[in-house]
Amino acid sequence: MSFLNRYDTKFVIKNETALDFLRKLSNDYSVLKIDDQTIQNYETIYFDSDDLHCFNLHHNKRARRFKVRTRKYLSNGKIFNEIKQKLNTGKTLKIRQRRDCGNDKNNIPPLETLNDFDSHFKILGENNGYKIDHFIPQLSVFFSRITLLNKNFPERMTLDFGLRYSHTKCNNFGLPATANGNSEITIALPHTAIVELKREKSSEKTFAQNFFRSIHKEPSGFSKYTIGICLTHENAKKNRFLPRIRSLSYE
């Protein structure tokens, strides 16, 4: 199952808790392998407007919001343009358009770089009700993922770790800033892991949920994009996310 139309629940934990979690769930979950690899590495570029429209929708608690990104699966080279929508029903929808050399559908050319935001990406947005003409790269995200499938329920679970952000500052002309010779900001979260449960129905209770209840861990919103923007964009509004940021151990 692709789970492009789903309910999400997230838990933010320390790496040592993640290891204990993995040890205890082997009877209920199987590990998804891609090309015989259990750990997949991802590179993602998030796009937004100059005034961070998508970020501000999230910060201002808009029930309907969206994120725009290009994601590369480093294990197999596949690249997708994606629009991830959060609906006011709590469901998450993801719309994808493949953009690597192996794509032979609709004659869409491959991307030269992940930072490209070409006409095909704009059309993807317009076809789904989003006007994203002037979006630019705002954040690069790198992380590793283990994906697990529930043996008893239609549930997919991901464990993300090794999260690293980078952002290149630009001047008023859209060119990289050169003040002090340092135009790129890079921040890592080496001790943080994110578990995300993805289900077609919101009411199912599974082993994963029972585990987190047993250690008194409540679900917690964690958007890689919004946290990354807070950490790398000094002028971004971030009051709502400050408690989460203060709880993180980053470098």
Secondary structure by P-SEA (a helix, b strand, c coil): cccccbbbbbbbbcaaaaaaaaacccccbbbbbcccccbbbbbbbbbbcccaaaaaaaaaccccccccccccccccccccbbbbbbccccbbbbbbbbbcccccccccccccccccccaaaaaaaaaaccccccccccbbbbbcbbbbbbccccbbbbbbcbbbbbbbbbcccccccccccccbbbbbcccbbbbbbbbcccccccaaaaaaaaacccbbbbbaaaaaaaacccccccccaaaaaaacccc
